[in-house]
């Protein structure tokens, strides 16, 4: 098997890389590579640059803005986005809700929602997890009771990423409380401006407001906003989660982070020599790189299989990508934190106050400051998108046949 890229594929990669570096503002790309938070305006700006070039939804059908690319081209596109610090097109729009509408929605829903999703004219968020129903998503309790031509929704969602920016939310709601767990759930599209919706922030350890709680109190949703069949929303959810798990692999981000680890380890000293010269530290970097190469090859195989699948069922092998991808991301953030060491501690003004015995100027902590927040933030990667324990159960049943 020849695993080398063809000259045409390398040319395609170079064209993408040049575009990303020349057209996406360096200030935005640098923040991504340094694990700093982007604000809404920066995320929208990057998305719009990609959309103008037709690069937000290449995996969609051509009718809705997609590109007729090979699986390898799709892989190169994602890797170059991530490696060059380009914010990926908002995943709630292009990788989660959009593909569900394409696969299960009506023609009217596609015409209404897809163009605005692709352009980020509407910002979407995900209403899946609830208190007590995270990894056990089928245990959700948010209800949607049909009354004539509308549903009345009541309940609560949590860990709703970037809900403070959202115009719309796609929600799993229980429409048949008497049915078994995975049955009786429906997939609804809900306008966030509808009366009865309250968004409350959950502040993270680094002071950020990435996640939120969303409350629904007698929220009225038109029946026309039901995607797929009533009580069959679990089919939509499984399809969506399969796409999300493939995206969580983030090979390009991990490659970029390994490169940054090597660069910083060459600048930071351990005793009287740079940390990169420490044999044990180099071994740990090499171990991550070996696993990353194996993940890269596995992802390309899964992407190739997905193009040949004839149904909307998720590929259970995407669970492999989710498990290993999230573990590698955690390993790289741990290495970065160890390089930063005490420099990752928050700066305290009194440290350079003569009264406290220090007359030295404060250290330049700019590169080290995000290390600790990124380390703690990436603990969640083995949980969201279905915890890694759940992924192992899926593999045991659907791939190994246990």
C-alpha positions, 0 to 999 in steps of 0.5 A: 500500500502506497501511503504517500500523497500524489503530486496533485494532492500535494498541490491541493494542500499547498493551495489551501495552505497559501490561502489560509495563511494569506487570507485569514488574519494572522492575529486570529490564527495565532490566538488559535495556535496559542490556545486562546479564546476567540470572540464572536467577531473573530470567529465570524470573520474567519468563517466569512473568509472561508465561505467566500472561497466556498470552503465552509461546507465542502463535505455537503452535497454540491447542491447545497454548497459542497465540493466534489472532493475525494476523501483524501482532499477532505482530509487534507482540508481539515488537517491544513485548517487545524495545522495553520490555526484557522478556526474551523467553520462553526461545527454546530452549523456545518458538521452537526445540524447541517448534515442532519437536515440534509439527511433527514429534513424536508426540502423546505427545511433544507432551502430555509436553513442550509444556506444560512447555516453555511454562511453563518448568517444564523449561529446554531448551538446544540441542545443535547446534554441535560443534568443527569443525562450527559453520557446517558443521553437517552435519559433526557427529560426535556419534554415537547408536547404537541398541541395542534400545529406546535410543540410546547417545550419544557425542560433544561439543557446544560453544557450548551457551548456558545449558546450566548451567541446562538440564533437557533438551537437544535434540541432532542426532546421527549415526545412520548414519555411512555416509550422506551429510552431511545424511542419517543425522542424527537429532533426539533429546531428552535428559534432562540428568540422564542419567548420562554427561553433563558440562557444562563452562563456557566463560568469555567475555571479560566474565567471564560463563558464557553458553556451555558445552561438553557431553560425552556418554559412553555416554549412554543415550536412550530411542528414544521420545525420537526426534523425527521419522524416524530419519536424517531429523533434518536436516529438523527442523534446517532447520525450527528454524533457519528459526525461529531466523533470523527471531527474530535480526532483533530489530527491537524491541531495535535500536529501543530501542538507537537511542533509548538512543544518542540519549539518551546522545549528548545527555549526553556531550560531544565537545569543547564540545558534546554528541555528538548535535550532531556532524553525522557522528554524526547521519548514522550514526544516521540510516543505521541508522534507515533500514536498521532501517525497511527490516528492519521492513517485510521482517520483516512480509512474511516473517511474513505469508508464513509464515502462508500456507505449507502445509509445514514447510520454512523460508522462505529469506527468513528469511536476509535478516532474519538478515543485516540484523538481526545487522548492525544490532545490531552497528552499534548496539553500536558506536555505544554503545561510541563514545559511552562511549569510555574510560569503557567501560574497566573501573574500576581502583581505583588510578586515584583513589589520590593516589599515582598523581596523581589526587585526583578522585572516580571517574567514574560509569561505571554506564551506560558499563560494559556498552558494551564487553562488549556490543560484543564479545558482539554480534560473534557475531550474524553467526555463530550461527544459521548464519553470514551467509556461509552465509545469502548462499549460501542466498539465492543458491540458494533465492531468486535461483536461482543 
